[in-house]
Amino acid sequence: MLHNKPKFHFFLLLFSCLLTLSCVGTNTKSTIINNYTGEINRILLIIESEVPFKAFSEGLSEELYKEFGLRNIHLKSKFSFPSPAKRDTSMLKYLNKNFDTDWLLEIRQTRAYDTPSFSSPPTYNGSMWVGGTISASQTKLELELTLTDYRTMSTIWTSTMKLSSGNGITIGGLKDGYGKTTTARKIMKTLTKDGLLIPFETR
């Protein structure tokens, strides 16, 4: 019986990870299109995504509001949750009213899908190992970011982000808004790395 204890502890630890699995991974690529030399005081943020990711989009907006606020930049946000058949991003640039904007930051969901689920590890019932019935899956979300000089409507910067999140049993994934802080900070770090924002702090 003693030789089974290491295996039991291993599977118990793995099972615990499955219960709370919601780690968010990010892969980001960015390109500077034009240099920007003006001051950055106000930004209009528009997020376009599908309804299942509403919690994530709203949470991301709140986190970006905080991040830009730390840099004394005022962020105003609007949302659009269209179906793929009704998607029309050309109208998003005309949503701004009575807001003297320096930048227009658009975040569009370009792809989202779930990977096949996988079974939890087996458990030891006292005499034998039996297979688990609880499963977890992974959600993948791809975003396209565009930064525009609002006064000239010229593109300054573009970026693509690929996010992946495990959907834990006790903690949700991207569809539940998990990963909003990680994503917001990744966006800020990328903008800073590309020289569009002044470094604020190291995280």
N, C-alpha and C positions, 0 to 999 in steps of 0.2 A: 504493500500500500504506500510506503514512503516514496517509492520511485515515481509515483503518480502525482505527487504534490507540485513539483516544478511545472509539469504540464498544466495542472489545474490552475496554478497562479498565472501562467502565461495566458491561458484562454480567458480567465477572469478579467485580466487587464485588457485584453483585446476586446472582450465583450463590453467593458466599461467605455472604451473608446468609441464603439459603435453607438452607444447610447447618447453620447454627446458630440458626435462627429459633425462639425460644421466649419472646419477650417477653410478659409477662402484663399485660393491662389490667384495671382494676377500675372499676366504677361502683357507688357505694354510696348508699343512701337510708336514713335512720334517723328514728325517732320516739320521744320520751320519753313514756311512758304515765303513770308516777307518779314523784314525787320520792323519792329514797332518802337517808336521813340517817345510817344506821348505818355502822359500821366495816366495811372490807373486808379480811378476813384469809384467808378460804378460799373457793375456788370449785370447784364440781363442773361439769366440762365433759363434755357428751355430744354426740358427732358421729354423725349418721345419714346414711349415704350408700350408694351402690351399690358393689358389689365392684370394678368397674373403676377407681374413684377411691380405693381403699384406701390406696395409697401417699401420695396427696395428703392424705387425712384424718389418717393417722398422722403425717405430716410437719408438718401444720398444728398438731396437738396438741402436738408437741414444741416448735415455735416459740412457741406461746402459753405453754407452760410456762416457757420462758426469759424471755419478755417480762413475764409476771406476776411471776416470780421476781425480776427486777430491781426490782420495786416492793414486794418483801417480801410478796407475796401467794402463798399456796400453792395450786397447781392440781392437782386430781385429775381424771383423764380416763377415760372409758369410751367404747366404740365399739359401734355397731350397724350391720350391713350387710345390711338386709333386701331382699327383692325387693318391687317395688311392690305385688303382690297381698297380701303378708303385713305390710305396713307398719302398725304400731300404736304411735304415739308416746305413747299414754296411759300405757303401762307404764314409760316411761323415767324418770319422776319418782320411781319407787320402787326404783331401782337403788342408791341411796346407802345404804351401811351403815357405821356407826361413823365417820362423818366429819361434824364440826360445820361445816356449810356456811352461808355467808352468802348466796352467789349460786348460782343454777343457770343456766348458760349452755348453751343448746342450739343446735346448728348443724345444719340439715337441708338436704340436697340436694333441691331442688324440680324441677330440670330440667337436662338435660345433652344436648348434641348436637354433632355434627361438621359443619362446613360443607363444601361441595364442595371437592375438591382443585384445585390449579392447577399448571400445568406450569412447570418451571424455564425460564429464558431460553435462547435458542439459543447455541450455541458456534461458534467460527470454526475450521474444520479446515485452514486454509491457503489455501483457494480460495473457500470459500463458508460462509455461516451455515447451520447445521442445527439443527433443534429438539431440545430436551432431552427426556429420558424420565423424569427424576426429578421427583417431585411432593411438595408439602407441603400440609397441611391445617390447619384451625384448630378447636380445641375450645372450646366455650362451656359454662360451668357457672353455674348460678344457685343461690344459697344463701339460706336464711331463718334469721335469728338471733333468738333470744328470750332475754331476760335476766329472771330471776324472783327475787324475794325468797323464799329457800327456806323461811323460817320461816312466812311468811304465805301463800306460794304466789300472791302477786299479781305481775302482770307489771309490770316496771319500764321495759323498753325493747325495741323491736323494730327490726330492720334487714333490708334485702335487699341482696345483693351479686351483681353480674353480673361474672363473670370470663371472659376470653378469652385463649387462649394459642395461638401458632403451634406446630405440631409439626415441629420441625426434623429434619433427616436425621441429624445427629450428636448432637443434644441433644433429649430428649423434651419433652413438654408436661405439661399438668395431670395426666393419667393416670399419668405417671411421677413425680409428686410435685413437678414444677417449679412455682415460684410460691408455695410454702408460706410463705416468709419475707415476700414482698411482701404476701400476704393477711393474715398475722398482724399485721404492722405497721399495715396499713390498719384492721384491727379495733380495735387499740389507739388509733390516732389518732382514730377515730370516737368511741369511748367517752370519750376525753379531751375532744374538741371538745364533746360533749354534756354535759360536766360531771360524768360518773360516775367518772372517774379523775383523780387529781392529775397535772398535766403532769410528765413525767419528763425528756424531752430533745427537742430538735428534730432531726428526720431528714428 
